[in-house]
């Protein structure tokens, strides 16, 4: 199984919305991918509540059957459709992929 984790720090204001509104919309858009991508076992998005200097605003946690399934997810048209909005709203992105 592959675990794919992404952390984002968002801009204060982007795409005509404040940070909280963009966080909620990113969460909604990504969670709509559940059950729509072959090989994806699980996807969840959480908003940080600690609001520390070191924290990210959003965290994505997802699981895939194989590396090939992760690769297919990254290229999937529904995933790619969400990416431009996230790219506009974020100021930083970190990712970790690992196998268990």
DASUL-V439817 format. One record per residue. N is the residue number from 1. BURIAL is I if it has 9 or more other ideal C-beta (glycine too) atoms within 8 Angstrom, else O. D_FIRST is the distance of its C-alpha to the first C-alpha in Angstrom with 2 decimals. Layout:
n=<N N>
burial=<BURIAL BURIAL>
d_first=<D_FIRST D_FIRST>
This chain:
n=<1 2 3 4 5 6 7 8 9 10 11 12 13 14 15 16 17 18 19 20 21 22 23 24 25 26 27 28 29 30 31 32 33 34 35 36 37 38 39 40 41 42 43 44 45 46 47 48 49 50 51 52 53 54 55 56 57 58 59 60 61 62 63 64 65 66 67 68 69 70 71 72 73 74 75 76 77 78 79 80 81 82 83 84 85 86 87 88 89 90 91 92 93 94 95 96 97 98 99 100>
burial=<O I I I I I I I O I I O O I O O I O I O O I I I I I I O I I I O I O O O I O I I O O I O I O I I O O O O O O O I I I I I I I I I O O O O I I O I I O O I O I I O O I O O I I O O I I O O O O O O O O O O>
d_first=<0.00 3.81 6.70 9.99 13.18 16.66 19.99 23.28 26.88 29.12 32.69 35.38 36.51 35.11 35.32 38.21 36.35 36.01 32.84 32.26 32.72 30.36 27.65 28.10 28.08 24.94 23.15 24.64 23.87 20.16 19.68 21.49 18.55 16.69 16.72 18.11 15.35 13.83 10.05 10.00 9.14 11.05 13.38 16.12 18.85 21.15 24.57 25.64 28.61 29.50 31.11 31.42 32.23 28.82 26.71 25.10 26.18 22.89 19.24 16.39 13.08 10.40 6.85 5.84 4.91 5.69 8.05 10.75 9.80 9.96 13.14 14.49 14.18 16.07 18.71 18.95 22.57 21.94 19.79 22.40 25.14 24.09 23.83 27.63 28.37 25.85 27.19 30.70 29.99 28.07 29.68 26.67 22.92 20.36 16.72 13.90 10.57 8.50 5.71 5.50>
